[in-house]
Amino acid sequence: MATVRICVCGDEACGKSSLITSLVKDVFVTTKIQSVLPQITLPPTIGTPENVTTTIVDTSSLPQERDNLRKEIRKSNVILLVYSDHYSYERVALFWMP
């Protein structure tokens, strides 16, 4: 079985964990959730090949977690960069893309 690994990255408090939680629960989450979610593995769904699962990895943007962030990015097939305002949008090009 193959796995597509998605690493969700972005500045602190831009909504990475809320986005993942809303996807998994299939409803917009308005309550406070933990800052970094554990890894989530989704089974194959309609429209995807039967032997492919999806793993979603939430990350922290804290400086002390930078090594773990780099490790997760290297293991991923997809990097999802999340931003929530003009400042975090600007940081996609200035900080996250390099």
C-alpha positions in Angstrom: 0.0 0.0 0.0 1.3 3.5 -0.9 1.0 6.5 1.3 0.8 10.2 0.3 2.4 12.2 3.1 1.2 15.8 3.5 3.2 18.2 5.8 1.1 21.2 6.9 3.4 24.2 7.5 3.0 27.9 8.3 3.4 30.6 10.9 2.3 30.2 14.4 -1.5 30.5 15.0 -2.3 30.8 11.3 -4.8 27.9 11.5 -2.9 24.7 10.5 -4.4 22.5 13.2 -7.9 24.0 12.8 -7.7 23.3 9.0 -6.7 19.7 9.7 -9.4 19.2 12.3 -12.1 20.7 10.1 -11.1 18.3 7.3 -11.2 15.3 9.5 -14.4 16.2 11.3 -16.0 17.5 8.1 -17.2 20.6 10.0 -15.7 24.0 10.7 -14.2 23.9 14.2 -14.6 27.1 16.3 -13.4 25.7 19.6 -9.8 25.9 20.8 -7.8 22.9 19.9 -4.3 21.7 20.7 -1.4 23.6 19.1 0.0 20.6 17.2 -2.1 17.6 16.3 -0.7 14.1 16.2 -0.2 12.5 12.7 -3.4 11.5 11.0 -3.8 8.7 8.5 -6.8 8.7 6.2 -8.0 5.6 4.4 -8.5 5.5 0.7 -11.7 7.4 -0.3 -13.9 7.5 -3.4 -12.0 8.9 -6.3 -8.6 7.8 -5.1 -6.8 4.5 -5.9 -7.7 1.7 -3.5 -4.2 1.1 -2.3 -3.3 4.7 -1.4 -3.7 6.2 2.1 -3.1 9.8 3.0 -1.1 10.8 6.1 -1.4 14.4 7.3 1.4 15.8 9.6 0.8 19.0 11.6 3.9 21.0 12.4 5.1 23.6 14.8 6.7 26.9 13.7 8.5 27.4 17.0 12.3 27.9 16.6 13.0 25.0 18.9 11.0 22.7 16.6 12.9 23.7 13.5 14.8 20.4 13.2 11.7 18.3 13.5 10.0 20.6 10.9 12.9 20.0 8.4 12.7 16.3 9.0 9.0 16.2 8.3 9.3 18.3 5.2 12.0 15.9 3.8 9.7 12.9 4.4 6.7 14.4 2.7 5.3 14.1 -0.8 3.3 17.3 -0.4 3.9 20.5 1.5 0.9 22.6 2.3 1.8 26.2 3.3 -1.0 27.9 5.3 -1.3 31.6 5.9 -4.0 33.7 7.6 -3.3 37.4 7.0 -1.1 39.7 5.0 1.9 39.2 7.3 1.8 35.4 7.2 1.2 35.6 3.4 4.3 37.7 2.9 6.3 35.2 5.0 5.4 32.4 2.6 7.8 33.9 0.1 10.3 35.4 2.5 10.7 32.6 5.1 8.9 29.4 4.1 9.8 29.0 0.4 13.6 29.3 0.8 
